[in-house]
Amino acid sequence: MGFQTDAIHAGQNPDPVTGAVSTPIYMTSTYAQDELGVHKGYEYGRTHNLTRQSLEKNIATLEKGKYGIAFSSGLSAENAVLGLVKAGDHLIVSNNVYGGTYRLFELIMKDYGLDFSWIDTSNPKNVENAIKENTKIVYIETPTNPMLNLTDIRAISKICKDNNLICVVDNTFMTPYFQNPLVAGADVVIHSTTKYLNGHCDVVGGMLITNDDKLHERFRYLQNAVGAIPSPFDCWLTLRATKTLAVRMKQHQENAMKIAEYLQTQSYAKKVIYPGLPSHPQYELAKKQMSGFGGMISVDFGEFETAKKIMNNIKVFTLAESLGGVESLVCHPASMTHASVPKEEREKLGLTESLVRFSVGIEDVEDLIADIEQAVKKL
Ligand SMILES: *Cc1c(COP(=O)(O)O)cnc(C)c1O
């Protein structure tokens, strides 16, 4: 089936009792058993929930994966990935990941005996050179947040296969609509469904997708043992949202492209970073690896004061953390999403105090451009 057909139908069947077309929200913590040892396959809400199962099947299908495992947040999904390794193991991680990933790995899990190498994975050679005897996982984010650096998923997956490592890709920014890491050879895809998959700024959630039976078994075990499950209502909202993922992503990208092209002509925007611009250093890889460029743009305004005034004066864009919603958002990575990354590390990446990240929504693009113009006039 095509993407849009799967988005609307995969994992969903009319309710057998009433024929309800919308998957019911099974708000129950436990299930009646017919007699001792005989039940319908549903025992306890942490372990089994049909609304959650529908969502898992739905997103797994969109990612061309066999299994989906839903979590209460993107970070709890990441935490389950770390449940694949144990003290003494080594992981290679893209050096410009989501700030919360950095915090979980470097500031928390390191104390539990895990060793992390923060590498510029945009050059596969760097990954090869970082492999140690105890390396188990290569964890990449592409494009990265907020610098929008790309990593070649095929090249990294091949290195992982050759060295018996697990390749994990955070696909939050592209969504399965624009990029399918499993098809490119990755072992595990991770999503913060909080972002584009749910897309309406009203749910926090996460998902792991894999084709591997053993990894699935372990993730399922961890999901139940740790208990970081999403609520049935959150699953239902996300399931409802993926039905429009394709139409939303098309519009996010169309609007982002127009805004990026516009900003590129403005002298106050010192550097416009968007994978869909030929000026992006990895434009060729972007065209090859992704079927679109997404809705995220980062702009360096040169001076913190300029960046600050724009963020304070902008009106249709809301100043807020997070991204991927139908509503346009603007954020200051250095003090918001990436505040837990040390200043020296940030500067090395180009994540300056004057960098602003735009999550372009699906409003009328003329209004979004006019909004930037009016904010700039006040400089
Ligand atoms: C937000 C985000 C996460 C973390 O997800 P939460 O749902 O906020 O826990 C992980 N990776 C990326 C790329 C993100 O943007």
Ligand as a Chemical Component Dictionary entry (heavy atoms), coordinates in Angstrom:
data_LIG
# 
_chem_comp.id                   LIG 
_chem_comp.type                 NON-POLYMER 
_chem_comp.pdbx_formal_charge   0 
_chem_comp.three_letter_code    LIG 
# 
loop_
_chem_comp_atom.comp_id 
_chem_comp_atom.atom_id 
_chem_comp_atom.alt_atom_id 
_chem_comp_atom.type_symbol 
_chem_comp_atom.charge 
_chem_comp_atom.model_Cartn_x 
_chem_comp_atom.model_Cartn_y 
_chem_comp_atom.model_Cartn_z 
_chem_comp_atom.pdbx_ordinal 
LIG C1 C1 C 0 12.402 16.042 21.293 1  
LIG C2 C2 C 0 13.416 15.129 20.770 2  
LIG C3 C3 C 0 13.788 13.981 21.499 3  
LIG C4 C4 C 0 13.243 13.669 22.876 4  
LIG O1 O1 O 0 11.895 13.358 22.843 5  
LIG P1 P1 P 0 10.825 13.694 24.019 6  
LIG O2 O2 O 0 9.563  13.202 23.420 7  
LIG O3 O3 O 0 10.869 15.154 24.251 8  
LIG O4 O4 O 0 11.256 12.906 25.205 9  
LIG C5 C5 C 0 14.713 13.126 20.926 10 
LIG N1 N1 N 0 15.247 13.392 19.703 11 
LIG C6 C6 C 0 14.912 14.483 18.994 12 
LIG C7 C7 C 0 15.540 14.719 17.668 13 
LIG C8 C8 C 0 13.992 15.385 19.497 14 
LIG O5 O5 O 0 13.693 16.481 18.795 15 
# 
loop_
_chem_comp_bond.comp_id 
_chem_comp_bond.atom_id_1 
_chem_comp_bond.atom_id_2 
_chem_comp_bond.value_order 
_chem_comp_bond.pdbx_ordinal 
LIG C1 C2 SING 1  
LIG C2 C3 SING 2  
LIG C2 C8 DOUB 3  
LIG C3 C4 SING 4  
LIG C3 C5 DOUB 5  
LIG C4 O1 SING 6  
LIG O1 P1 SING 7  
LIG P1 O2 DOUB 8  
LIG P1 O3 SING 9  
LIG P1 O4 SING 10 
LIG C5 N1 SING 11 
LIG N1 C6 DOUB 12 
LIG C6 C7 SING 13 
LIG C6 C8 SING 14 
LIG C8 O5 SING 15 
# 
